[in-house]
Amino acid sequence: MDDEEVPKPTPEASFPRNLEALSLEALRAYIGELEAEIDRVRQDISAKERLHVQAENVFRS
């Protein structure tokens, strides 16, 4: 992936976000964003674990 394809973080996208000024609706939306990010990270971990197992199998053969 090129650096140009990686989205640049905005102050709003920074973690942890300042929660004081957020409304209830914004806080719920933020939870949704965090859950989506967690899912994305879990998928990436799974893909890397599969690749790791495949690499181990190549070297064991």
C-alpha distances in whole Angstrom, upper triangle without the diagonal:
4,7,8,6,8,11,14,16,20,23,24,21,21,23,26,27,30,32,36,35,34,36,36,34,31,32,31,28,27,28,26,23,23,24,21,19,20,20,16,16,19,17,14,17,19,16,16,20,20,18,20,23,22,21,25,26,25,27,30,31
4,5,5,7,11,12,16,19,22,23,21,21,23,26,27,30,33,36,35,34,36,37,35,32,32,33,29,28,29,27,24,24,26,23,20,23,23,19,19,22,20,18,20,22,20,19,23,23,21,23,26,25,25,28,30,28,30,33,34
4,5,5,8,9,13,16,19,21,18,18,21,23,24,27,30,33,32,31,34,35,33,30,30,31,28,26,27,26,23,23,25,22,20,22,23,19,19,22,21,18,21,23,21,20,24,25,23,25,28,28,27,30,32,31,32,35,36
4,6,8,9,13,15,19,20,18,19,21,24,25,28,30,33,32,31,33,34,32,29,30,31,27,26,27,26,22,23,25,22,20,23,23,20,20,24,22,20,23,25,23,23,27,27,25,27,31,30,29,32,34,33,35,38,39
4,6,9,12,15,19,19,17,18,20,23,24,27,29,32,31,29,32,32,30,27,28,28,25,23,25,23,20,21,22,19,17,20,20,16,17,21,19,17,20,22,20,20,24,24,23,25,28,27,27,30,32,31,33,36,37
4,6,9,12,16,16,14,15,17,20,20,24,26,29,28,27,29,30,28,25,25,26,23,21,22,21,17,18,20,17,15,18,18,14,15,18,17,15,18,21,19,19,22,24,22,24,27,27,27,30,32,31,33,35,37
4,6,9,13,13,10,12,15,18,18,21,23,26,25,23,26,27,25,22,22,23,20,18,20,19,15,16,18,16,14,17,18,15,15,19,18,17,20,22,21,21,25,26,25,27,30,30,30,33,35,34,36,38,40
4,6,10,11,9,10,13,16,16,19,21,24,23,22,25,26,25,21,22,23,20,18,20,20,16,17,20,18,15,18,20,17,17,21,21,19,22,25,24,23,27,28,27,29,32,32,32,35,37,37,38,40,42
4,7,8,6,6,10,12,12,15,18,20,20,19,22,23,22,18,19,20,18,15,18,17,14,14,17,16,13,17,18,16,16,20,21,19,21,24,24,24,27,29,28,29,32,33,33,35,38,38,39,41,43
4,5,5,6,10,12,11,13,16,18,17,16,19,21,20,16,17,19,17,14,17,18,14,15,18,17,15,19,21,19,19,23,23,22,25,27,27,27,30,32,32,33,36,37,37,39,41,41,42,45,47
4,5,5,9,10,8,10,13,15,14,14,17,20,19,15,16,18,16,14,17,18,15,15,19,18,16,19,22,20,21,24,25,24,26,29,29,29,32,34,34,35,38,39,39,41,43,44,44,47,49
4,6,8,9,7,9,11,13,12,11,14,16,15,12,12,15,13,10,14,14,12,13,16,16,15,17,20,19,20,23,24,23,25,28,29,29,31,33,34,35,37,39,39,41,43,44,45,47,49
4,6,9,7,10,12,15,15,13,16,18,17,13,13,15,12,10,12,13,9,10,14,13,11,14,17,15,16,19,20,20,22,24,25,25,27,30,30,31,34,35,35,37,39,40,41,43,45
4,6,6,9,12,15,15,14,18,19,19,15,14,17,15,11,14,15,12,11,15,15,12,15,18,17,16,19,21,20,22,25,25,25,27,30,30,30,33,35,35,36,39,40,40,42,45
3,5,9,11,14,15,14,17,18,18,15,13,15,14,11,12,14,11,10,13,14,11,13,16,16,15,18,20,19,20,23,24,24,26,28,29,29,32,34,34,35,38,39,39,41,43
4,7,8,12,13,13,16,17,17,14,12,15,14,11,12,14,12,10,14,15,13,14,18,18,17,19,22,21,22,25,26,26,27,30,31,31,33,36,36,37,39,41,41,43,45
4,6,9,10,9,13,14,15,11,10,13,12,9,11,14,12,11,14,16,14,16,19,19,19,21,24,23,24,27,28,28,30,33,33,34,36,38,38,40,42,43,44,46,48
4,6,7,8,11,13,15,11,10,14,14,11,13,16,15,14,17,19,18,19,22,23,22,25,27,27,28,31,32,32,34,36,37,37,40,42,42,43,46,47,48,49,52
4,6,5,8,10,12,9,7,11,12,9,11,14,14,13,16,18,18,19,22,23,23,25,27,28,28,31,33,33,34,37,38,38,40,42,43,44,46,48,49,50,53
4,6,8,10,13,11,10,13,15,13,15,18,17,17,20,22,22,23,26,27,27,29,31,31,32,35,36,37,38,41,42,42,44,46,47,48,50,52,52,54,56
4,7,10,12,9,10,13,14,12,15,18,17,18,21,22,22,24,26,27,27,30,32,32,33,36,37,38,39,42,42,43,45,47,48,49,51,53,54,55,58
4,7,8,6,6,10,10,9,12,14,14,15,18,19,19,21,23,24,25,27,29,30,31,33,35,35,37,39,40,41,43,45,46,47,49,51,52,53,55
4,5,5,6,9,10,10,12,14,15,16,18,20,21,22,24,26,27,28,30,31,33,34,36,37,39,41,42,43,45,47,48,49,51,52,54,55,57
4,5,5,6,9,10,11,13,14,15,17,19,20,21,23,24,26,27,29,30,31,33,35,36,37,39,41,42,43,45,46,48,50,51,53,54,56
4,5,5,6,9,10,11,12,14,15,17,19,20,21,23,25,26,27,29,30,32,33,35,36,38,40,41,42,44,45,47,48,50,52,53,55
4,5,5,6,9,10,10,12,14,15,16,18,20,21,22,24,26,27,28,30,32,33,34,36,38,39,41,42,43,45,47,48,49,51,53
4,5,5,6,9,10,10,12,14,15,16,18,20,21,22,24,26,27,29,30,31,33,35,36,37,39,41,42,43,45,47,48,49,51
4,5,5,6,9,10,11,13,14,15,17,19,20,21,23,25,26,27,29,30,31,33,35,36,38,39,41,42,44,45,47,48,50
4,5,5,6,9,10,11,12,14,15,17,19,20,21,23,24,26,27,29,30,32,33,35,36,38,39,41,42,44,45,47,49
4,5,5,6,9,10,11,12,14,15,16,18,20,21,22,24,26,27,28,30,32,33,35,36,37,39,41,42,43,45,47
4,5,5,6,9,10,10,12,14,15,16,18,20,21,22,24,26,27,29,30,31,33,35,36,37,39,41,42,43,45
4,5,5,6,9,10,11,12,14,15,17,18,20,21,23,24,26,27,29,30,32,33,35,36,38,39,41,42,44
4,5,5,6,9,10,11,12,14,15,17,18,20,21,23,24,26,27,29,30,32,33,35,36,38,39,41,43
4,5,5,6,9,10,10,12,14,15,16,18,20,21,22,24,26,27,29,30,31,33,35,36,37,39,41
4,5,5,6,9,10,10,12,14,15,16,18,20,21,23,24,25,27,29,30,31,33,35,36,37,39
4,5,5,6,9,10,11,12,14,15,17,19,20,21,23,24,26,27,29,30,32,33,35,36,38
4,5,5,6,9,10,11,12,14,15,17,18,20,21,22,24,26,27,29,30,32,33,35,37
4,5,5,6,9,10,10,12,14,15,16,18,20,21,22,24,26,27,29,30,32,33,35
4,5,5,6,9,10,11,12,14,15,17,19,20,21,23,24,26,27,29,31,32,33
4,5,5,6,9,10,11,12,14,16,17,18,20,21,23,25,26,27,29,30,32
4,5,5,6,9,10,11,12,14,15,16,18,20,21,22,24,26,27,28,30
4,5,5,6,9,10,10,12,14,15,16,18,20,21,23,24,26,27,29
4,5,5,6,9,10,11,12,14,15,17,18,20,21,23,25,26,27
4,5,5,6,9,10,11,12,14,15,16,18,20,21,23,24,26
4,5,5,6,9,10,10,12,14,15,16,18,20,21,22,25
4,5,5,6,9,10,11,12,14,15,17,19,20,21,23
4,5,5,6,9,10,11,12,14,15,17,19,20,22
4,5,5,6,9,10,10,12,14,15,17,18,20
4,5,5,6,9,10,11,12,14,16,16,19
4,5,5,6,9,10,11,12,15,15,17
4,5,5,6,9,10,11,13,14,16
4,5,5,6,9,10,11,12,14
4,5,5,6,9,10,10,12
4,5,5,6,9,10,11
4,5,5,6,9,10
4,5,5,6,9
4,5,5,6
4,6,5
4,5
4
